[in-house]
């Protein structure tokens, strides 16, 4: 469901960091993003580059490869986040990103109250130039709300067989039940997703 809102998205744009942390924990990311590779001084194949853009080689002449190469994206989750390598009874905790980006976190919480006052969420993911493959959000509960910002063309969200322009146009859909994916885009694309995690008790 597309949402009509009078929220001023420029408030979020003003709070965006220059870049987000590198995140290789996202299995649904489609391929490697060229801009991310440039910032990490690696090629699309994961080969490491020096400051002049030349391939780095070991003493035996082999090209050095980034140990963290894979499906690349720049992404953070604020609010509650899943903890890796924790016991099953305590899988979630408050994200460290809440303290690293406090103004952005507070504005995102204010934004959703204007976009949809009745919507309940405990987690917010912020993605930079991320292109997701077709997938479902298996660990989410109920509806999510997504919106895109930035200077980009394309990048629509396909939900099952429907295509939605989400650039400054919030969309509510059930990502845990419906397949969705990011279509090709050019430019600088940010996306924001408000959602509810499974088995979390808010404090």
Buried (B, 14 or more C-beta within 10 A) or exposed (E): EEBEBEBEBEBBEEBBEEEBEEBEEBEBBBEBBEEBBEBBBBBEEBBBBEEEEEEBEEEEEEBBBBEEBBBBBBBBBBBBBBEEEEEEEEBBEEBEBBEEBEEBBEBBBEBBEEBBEEBEBBBBBBBBBBBBBEBBBEBBBBBBBBBBBBEBEBBBBBBEEEEBBBBBBBBBBBBBEEEBBBBEBEEEBBBBBBBBBBEBEEE
